[in-house]
Amino acid sequence: MAKHTLVAVDLAKSVFEVAVSHHPGQVARQKRYSRQQFPLALAQLPEATVVMEACGSAHFWARRIQALGHEAVLLPPHAVRPYVRRNKTDRTDTKGMLEAYRNEEIRHVPVKTIAQQTLASLHRLRSGWLAERTARINTLRGLLREFGIVIPLGAQHAVPSAWAQLEDAESEIPDPLRPALAEICLEIRELERRVKMIERQLAALATQTPAVSQLMTIPGIGLIIATALVAFVGDIHRFPSARHFASYLGLTPRESSSGLRRRLGAISKRGDVYLRTLLIHGARSVLLAAKRRTPDRLRAWALSRQAARGHNKAAVALANKLARIIWAVWKHDRPFHSVPNAA
């Protein structure tokens, strides 16, 4: 079997569908393996290209496949779906992967290292616990509002204000409800403790990653955004230009052009939602801090956009610019230096 032979694998929890192709458009053989049989079957194959969808456990199996001497290729699942004809089954999925691999316009997903997946897992845990904390705070606010108690805006005011009402024997909170509300307050504090633990672990791992310290020199880019970029982007050199990187994050305009007329709309919102959200939050922090200090060229431009287009559109525009700065700093491996604003 030559190296140009393609092996498509439809991953699952316990059953793996494998299709082998020697020539374009033809499947030489197709077989199903159990989880225990799958690595043994791959070990017996001569050097080949193994194609999979970038789904759950795909990066783990890609590393295992590379260790066996094969080339592992991960394809975006949404790009494979149009090649699946008729009903969706494991067999048709593997045939779709073989055809999608031969499309040069479909970019491959880079295989994550164990260090990258560690950072990504910590970020997933942190974002999940933050979502739970927000849900608990909203529940606490809603329940207390039913009894005429309004908590001030800001997550930091939720638990202290609720505790003050619970400790006040004269408050309007019914006695049977007080223990349950106290448990919600304790849950919120526990979730905050977990989030801080994750942030300490991210800070410890950041010291082992040189790219993180370089990225943190950019305005609006802190520990969370820098480690998230390293975890989810991986190799910045796969993007030929800063615009390609901004487009990958979904921060460039959506285009609908025809003939001589070019139409640009809102941002495309493609790519990783988590990274795009973090960058826009970082841009908002730059806009808020720019009003309290002498702005450099970047901040002066952001404030001019805010005056012309409003805060939200200025934040998105600044996030787009920050993405391009991230590409330059990361690719050329040098820190960001602010330029004084011209008089």
C-alpha positions, 0 to 999 in steps of 0.5 A: 500500500503506497503512501498516497493511499487514503484511509477515512475513519469515522470516529465513535465511542466504541465502534470505528468505521474505516474506508480505504481508497487507492484511487480517487472516487473508489473505495477498495475496502470498508470495515468496522473495528471496535475500540480495541481493534482499531489501533491494532489494525492501523499498526498493521497498515503501511504508511498512509494518510488517515483522514478524520473529522475534527470531532470529540477524541479526534486530536487524541487519535490523530496523535496516536496515528502519527506515532504509528508513522501515518499522516493524520489529517483532520477536516472540519465537520461542516465542510465534510457534510456536503459530500455525504450523499443520501442518508447519513450513515457511518459508511457514507460519512467515510466516503464523504471524508475521502471526497472532501480531502481531495478539495484543496479549498478545505483547510485542515484542522491542525492537530493539538498537542497535549499542552494545547488541549490542557489549556483548552480544557481549563478554558472550557471548565472556566467558561462552564463554571462562569455560566453556572455562576451567572445562572445562580446569580440571576436565580437569586436576583429573580427570587428576591425581586418577588419579595420586593428586594432589588440587588444592585447591578454587578455580580460582585453585589449579589452575594453580599446584598443577599447575605445582608437580607438573610441576616436581617430578621426583619426582612421580607424573606419568608423563613422557609426560603432562607436556607435555600437562598443561603445554599445558592449564595454558598454555591456562587462562592464555591463556583468563584473559588473554582474559577480562581483555581483555574486562573491560577493554573493558567498563570502557572502554565503561561510561564512555560509558554513564551508566546503568552508573554508576547501576546500580553504586551498588546492592549486588551490582551491579558492572561485569559485571552493569551492562553486561549489563543495559544490553546485554540489557534496553535500555530499562527504561521498557518495564516498567510496574513493578518486578514486571514487570521481576522477572518478565521475569527469571524471579525471581517465583514460578510461579503455578498457581491455580484458583478461590479457591485461589492456589498460588505455587511456585518462581521461574518461571525465564523470561527470560534465563538469563544475567542471572538467573544474574548477579543471583543471584551478585551476591546471594550476594556481598551475603550473604557481605559482609553478615556482615563489616560493619554491615548496612543495612536491605537487608542486614539483611533478607537475613540474616534471610531466610538465617537463616529459609530458608537461603543459597540461597533467601535469595540468590534472594529477594535477587536478586528484590529487587535486580531491583526496586531496579535498575528504580527506580534505572534508571527514575528515573535516580538512584543507590541510597542505603542506609537504616540498619537500625532498632535 
